[in-house]
Amino acid sequence: MALPASLSPVIVAGSPVAPHTVEIFLDYVCPFSAKISLNAIDPFLRPSFADTGKWAGKVKVIFRHQVQPWHASSTLVHEASLAVAKVAPDSFWAFSLALFKVQGEYFDIPTSTLSPIQIRAKLADLAATVIPADKVEAFKDLLLNKTTPNGGVAVTDDLKYTIKFSRQNGIHVSPTVLFDGLIANEVSSSWGEKEWTEFLNAKVTA
């Protein structure tokens, strides 16, 4: 699937020109999204698609932002990752992992007494642990409300793109996995190396 140039950092594994594409729709406050990210994408898929991996040059993985609006903080955490993608693109996956590891801090009840400004400040503190120190202020600037009362922030257009993309493709839950543009309903967040290996052996033909 195509990506706007501004979102190229969301290719989190493999070569951008790899012939096969795995797209994984993830929400930072979804426990199952954290599970597949921490237990499959990072320890298995990323090394498998790296230069020395079994499927090097054959498969890439695209992180698709799946905002879940019934969680009030979902918009804010996705905005933060999009801001990292802009100011420190090489840190996008590191920030995503860091956020998944502490996602419980951004669940409904823990954030219920916090304002959006307070949540963004908390996310800025998290970002500061993984992005270069000289990029932190730029990150914060991207999450400031614009001068117009309803204009959003500097990454709102990227956020709109991700939401429109999910809607037009009928994506409803996270995680949802696509292989070469088709939903692979058989993929589970519980899959480990064995299941992914079997799946990829059957799918990768290039």
C-alpha positions as CSV (number, residue, x, y, z in Angstrom):
1,M,0.0,0.0,0.0
2,A,1.1,3.6,-0.7
3,L,2.2,6.0,2.0
4,P,2.6,9.8,1.9
5,A,6.2,10.8,2.2
6,S,5.5,12.3,5.7
7,L,4.7,8.9,7.0
8,S,7.6,6.9,5.7
9,P,8.9,6.3,9.3
10,V,5.9,4.0,9.9
11,I,7.7,1.4,7.8
12,V,9.0,-0.3,10.9
13,A,10.6,-3.4,9.3
14,G,12.1,-4.5,6.0
15,S,13.1,-2.6,2.9
16,P,10.7,0.1,1.7
17,V,10.9,-1.4,-1.8
18,A,10.2,-5.0,-0.7
19,P,7.6,-6.7,-3.0
20,H,5.4,-8.0,-0.1
21,T,3.7,-5.8,2.5
22,V,2.4,-6.7,5.9
23,E,0.2,-3.9,7.3
24,I,-0.7,-4.0,11.0
25,F,-3.3,-1.7,12.3
26,L,-2.4,-0.9,15.9
27,D,-3.8,1.3,18.7
28,Y,-1.4,2.3,21.5
29,V,-4.1,1.8,24.2
30,C,-5.1,-1.7,22.9
31,P,-3.6,-4.5,25.0
32,F,-3.7,-6.8,22.0
33,S,-1.8,-4.3,19.9
34,A,0.9,-4.2,22.6
35,K,1.0,-7.9,22.6
36,I,1.6,-8.3,18.9
37,S,4.2,-5.5,18.9
38,L,6.2,-6.6,21.9
39,N,5.9,-10.4,21.3
40,A,6.0,-10.7,17.5
41,I,6.9,-7.5,15.5
42,D,9.9,-6.5,17.5
43,P,11.5,-9.9,18.5
44,F,10.6,-11.8,15.3
45,L,9.3,-9.8,12.3
46,R,11.9,-7.0,12.4
47,P,14.9,-9.3,12.5
48,S,13.4,-11.7,10.0
49,F,13.0,-8.8,7.4
50,A,16.3,-7.2,8.2
51,D,19.3,-7.4,5.9
52,T,20.5,-10.7,7.4
53,G,17.0,-12.1,8.0
54,K,15.3,-15.1,6.3
55,W,13.0,-12.8,4.3
56,A,15.5,-9.9,3.7
57,G,14.4,-7.7,0.9
58,K,11.1,-9.6,0.5
59,V,8.7,-8.2,3.1
60,K,8.1,-4.9,4.8
61,V,5.9,-4.0,7.7
62,I,3.8,-0.9,7.9
63,F,2.6,0.4,11.2
64,R,-1.0,1.6,10.6
65,H,-2.4,4.0,13.2
66,Q,-5.8,2.7,14.3
67,V,-7.3,5.4,16.5
68,Q,-10.0,3.9,18.7
69,P,-12.3,6.9,19.6
70,W,-14.1,5.2,22.5
71,H,-10.8,5.6,24.4
72,A,-10.4,9.3,25.1
73,S,-6.6,9.2,25.1
74,S,-6.3,7.3,21.8
75,T,-6.2,10.4,19.7
76,L,-3.5,12.0,21.9
77,V,-1.2,9.0,22.0
78,H,-1.4,8.7,18.2
79,E,-0.7,12.4,17.8
80,A,2.4,11.9,19.9
81,S,3.8,9.1,17.7
82,L,3.1,11.1,14.6
83,A,5.0,14.0,16.1
84,V,8.0,11.7,16.8
85,A,7.8,10.5,13.2
86,K,8.3,14.1,12.1
87,V,11.0,15.3,14.4
88,A,12.9,12.1,15.0
89,P,11.9,9.5,12.4
90,D,14.6,7.0,13.4
91,S,13.0,6.9,16.8
92,F,9.5,6.2,15.8
93,W,9.6,2.4,16.5
94,A,11.5,3.0,19.8
95,F,8.8,5.4,20.9
96,S,6.1,3.0,19.9
97,L,7.6,0.3,22.0
98,A,8.1,2.6,24.9
99,L,4.5,3.7,24.7
100,F,3.2,0.1,24.5
101,K,5.2,-0.9,27.5
102,V,3.5,1.8,29.6
103,Q,0.1,1.9,27.8
104,G,-1.7,1.2,31.1
105,E,-0.9,4.8,32.1
106,Y,-3.0,6.0,29.2
107,F,-6.0,3.8,29.8
108,D,-9.4,5.3,30.4
109,I,-9.4,5.5,34.2
110,P,-5.8,6.7,34.7
111,T,-6.3,9.6,32.2
112,S,-9.9,10.4,33.3
113,T,-8.7,13.2,35.6
114,L,-6.1,14.6,33.3
115,S,-6.6,17.4,30.7
116,P,-5.3,16.9,27.1
117,I,-2.5,19.4,28.0
118,Q,-1.4,17.2,30.9
119,I,-1.5,14.0,28.8
120,R,0.6,15.6,26.1
121,A,3.1,16.8,28.7
122,K,3.3,13.2,30.0
123,L,3.8,11.9,26.5
124,A,6.6,14.5,26.0
125,D,8.4,13.1,29.1
126,L,8.1,9.7,27.5
127,A,9.4,10.9,24.2
128,A,12.4,12.5,25.9
129,T,13.5,9.0,26.9
130,V,13.9,7.9,23.3
131,I,14.4,10.8,21.0
132,P,17.5,13.1,20.8
133,A,17.5,15.8,23.4
134,D,17.7,18.5,20.8
135,K,14.4,17.3,19.3
136,V,12.2,17.4,22.4
137,E,11.2,21.0,22.1
138,A,10.3,20.5,18.5
139,F,8.2,17.5,19.5
140,K,6.3,19.6,22.1
141,D,5.7,22.4,19.5
142,L,4.0,20.0,17.2
143,L,1.5,19.1,19.9
144,L,0.5,22.7,20.7
145,N,-3.0,23.8,19.7
146,K,-3.0,26.1,16.7
147,T,-4.2,29.7,17.0
148,T,-7.7,28.9,15.6
149,P,-10.1,27.6,18.2
150,N,-10.8,24.3,16.3
151,G,-7.7,23.9,14.2
152,G,-6.0,21.0,15.9
153,V,-2.2,20.6,16.2
154,A,0.6,20.4,13.6
155,V,0.1,16.7,13.1
156,T,-3.7,16.8,12.7
157,D,-3.5,16.4,9.0
158,D,-1.4,13.2,9.3
159,L,-3.8,12.0,12.0
160,K,-6.7,12.6,9.6
161,Y,-5.0,10.6,6.9
162,T,-4.5,7.6,9.1
163,I,-8.2,7.7,10.2
164,K,-9.5,8.1,6.6
165,F,-7.3,5.3,5.4
166,S,-8.7,2.9,8.1
167,R,-12.3,4.0,7.3
168,Q,-12.0,3.5,3.6
169,N,-10.6,0.1,4.1
170,G,-13.2,-1.0,6.6
171,I,-10.8,-1.6,9.5
172,H,-12.7,-1.9,12.7
173,V,-10.5,-3.6,15.3
174,S,-6.9,-3.6,16.4
175,P,-4.8,-5.4,15.7
176,T,-5.8,-6.1,12.1
177,V,-3.3,-7.5,9.7
178,L,-3.2,-7.2,6.0
179,F,-0.9,-9.1,3.7
180,D,-0.4,-7.6,0.2
181,G,-3.6,-5.5,0.7
182,L,-6.0,-8.3,1.9
183,I,-7.1,-8.8,5.5
184,A,-5.5,-11.9,7.0
185,N,-8.1,-12.9,9.6
186,E,-6.1,-15.9,10.6
187,V,-3.4,-13.8,12.2
188,S,-3.7,-13.6,16.0
189,S,-2.0,-11.3,18.5
190,S,-1.0,-14.5,20.3
191,W,1.1,-15.8,17.4
192,G,4.7,-16.5,18.0
193,E,7.7,-17.4,15.8
194,K,6.1,-20.8,14.8
195,E,2.8,-19.4,13.5
196,W,4.4,-16.4,11.8
197,T,7.0,-18.7,10.1
198,E,4.3,-21.0,8.8
199,F,2.2,-18.0,7.6
200,L,5.2,-16.3,5.8
201,N,6.4,-19.5,4.3
202,A,3.0,-19.9,2.6
203,K,2.6,-16.3,1.6
204,V,6.1,-15.0,0.5
205,T,6.5,-15.9,-3.1
206,A,8.8,-13.2,-4.5
